Amino acid sequence: MTQLFASSPSAMNEKRGNFPGLSLPTRKHSNESGHLQSRIKSFFRINSSSSHTSSHASSPSGEREKETQGASAKNEKSSAFRQSRFLPTIGRNRSTTCASEGNALDDGMSPTATANPYFAHQGQPALRHRNDGSVPSSPPDTPELQVTGVSAVEQANTANKEELARKLRRVASAPNAQGLFNSGQGDGRPQTAEMGKEPLIESTITDIDAPIALTVPVINGDGFRRTYSSNSIKVRNVEVGPASFDKIKLIGKGDVGKVYLVREKKSSRLYAMKVLSKKEMIKRNKIKRALAEQEILATSNHPFIVTLYHSFQSEDYLYLCMEYCSGGEFFRTLQTRPGKCISEDAARFYAAEVTAALEYLHLMGFIYRDLKPENILLHQSGHIMLSDFDLSKQSGPGGAPTMIPGRSGGTSSAALPTIDTKSCIADFRTNSFVGTEEYIAPEVIKGCGHTSAVDWWTLGILIYEMLYGTTPFKGKNRNATFASILRDDVPFPEHSGSQPTSNLCKSLIRKLLIKDETKRLGARAGASDVKTHPFFRTTQWALIRHMKPPMIPHQGRAGTDTINFRNVKESASVDIGGTQDSSKMKGVPMDSGLATPNGELNDPFEEFNSVTLHHEGDH
Ligand SMILES: Nc1ncnc2c1ncn2[C@@H]1O[C@H](COP(=O)(O)OP(=O)(O)OP(=O)(O)O)[C@@H](O)[C@H]1O
């Protein structure tokens, strides 16, 4: 068992730039709750007869880990996707950031974008490439807050560690480079038109204590409605506010937000609190992304997807109170390994967990779109947890998952019936230019729309990076990278220092990295295609949550020792310990420029849901 993350990071200067959304169709979801629930129900009905990822039962490690071992039928059902919930623990970390601060139309939510962002904009400075390893500026105007649990020495060392962290850092995620691309598209103001204008026709949670959960506001017309649909989550009106938490330490920083390790005063539990500046979101047109992230986190219920416990807002900030993944970023783990890579067996383990998480997301109608080691967090136990859903996209109502009979005469796994989760979002295409430079799929570069197949492409890149310590199409600049993505075969270097890669593994990578998305592995039946590839022949999908991860994060002495996180410098601290009740603090920052001609203020954050989510098994 390899113990990890203790070593100081070696100097690294690699960078990956992330992309902005160019345009997306407006979110139009009708009757989602019903669809989601029927999807889930039919999935479980089908799945009960097949071997599947979802039997993730209890997590054995960690004093704060929670187990729910459902004995009842209801519990068995829900436990198929999440039999265990983890409670917050420990850590130290790197963060992902936005690469650019375009002033465009948010989120790729503009309805107009059809331009090919690569060919139309080659050479433009729009998509900022953070080759200098710099860390974007933090959200400004964040007042100081009392910090507990951080020694003066540690704080004094921050500058040096920050320098190391910069070298370690290579990613900029979710940039809003739209401004780079979208001249002539829109007026550059935030897209508030489809936000919060439609009258609410239903705004109550009909039975917040019911085990099968429900719909929070439903918005009329072509608006979307939020749904929280799970047998094991109870949604309640938010039970906490900023003053309910003590801040311990800043552990991550993005371009509109910061992530703090916090302790809930009442329960003493640790959480990761993502605090997003409204002002910055408005400025950078990232409002919809934040709303989408909250929705996806609140809807998801899977052991490999970070758990949301509370979401609420104050006048200046949105708050997402999540499970604390004390193992930090998988990226950091990789970077601190010799050669920045891991063995094929270890790669198979992480690839399997990621596949399970993607399968779940697709089943729920979400395309993740930003898979990369930076967005894979490690739970204290060493299992993965996907995070950072601000680039994710929710499809409209899709089909129910269907059953694919096993192939007779195939391998044992191929002989089993499988689920076609692709059918859940099969027809959904979106056209944002989003992703991370080295991970971006050819169809995204071409700008002709993309589907959930982009997630299988990124899985191929991830597996490659785990094995080779670099990505396959990385060029000397963005255009070279894009050209290579569009044109080149996957290189499999075989120099003396490189570890041998099996033919099965190469076959999987090649199939995931097929440039034609319709021929790519996953195009036929989604995750089932991937899971039945012979590379995973030895993978026990149903037991994967019970397997011992190849690398176990170091634990600090105290739960608050964030040893697996980099030290993030905080220029201005967010006052998460304010005294006001969050529910009374909603509103638009006064200088947001969102006043209508009549002087009324549109609140772009009106649709942000303030909820507390009780997960089955948590106390
Ligand atoms: N639940 C968590 N547990 C532990 N650390 C976390 C958690 N969530 C986020 N972090 C840390 O904070 C960092 C920033 O989080 P995240 O990527 O979600 O923020 P972001 O503002 O969306 O960043 P970006 O601009 O890169 O998208 C992560 O890279 C990670 O290091």
The ligand as a Gaussian input file, in Angstrom:
#p B3LYP/6-31G(d) Opt

LIG

0 1
 N      -15.091000      18.991000      -1.226000
 C      -13.820000      19.372000      -1.230000
 N      -12.940000      18.833000      -0.360000
 C      -11.654000      19.219000      -0.365000
 N      -11.158000      20.152000      -1.194000
 C      -11.984000      20.725000      -2.070000
 C      -13.356000      20.369000      -2.136000
 N      -13.933000      21.085000      -3.120000
 C      -12.979000      21.845000      -3.637000
 N      -11.794000      21.643000      -3.010000
 C      -10.522000      22.291000      -3.299000
 O      -10.763000      23.583000      -3.762000
 C      -10.281000      23.701000      -5.096000
 C      -11.182000      24.596000      -5.885000
 O      -12.444000      23.972000      -5.971000
 P      -13.275000      24.033000      -7.292000
 O      -12.437000      23.537000      -8.428000
 O      -14.567000      23.369000      -7.071000
 O      -13.459000      25.599000      -7.368000
 P      -13.701000      26.482000      -8.602000
 O      -13.858000      27.867000      -8.093000
 O      -14.830000      25.916000      -9.397000
 O      -12.374000      26.328000      -9.370000
 P      -12.184000      26.477000     -10.896000
 O      -12.242000      27.934000     -11.151000
 O      -10.827000      25.885000     -11.124000
 O      -13.286000      25.701000     -11.539000
 C      -10.200000      22.283000      -5.622000
 O       -9.260000      22.163000      -6.632000
 C       -9.815000      21.529000      -4.398000
 O       -8.445000      21.592000      -4.196000

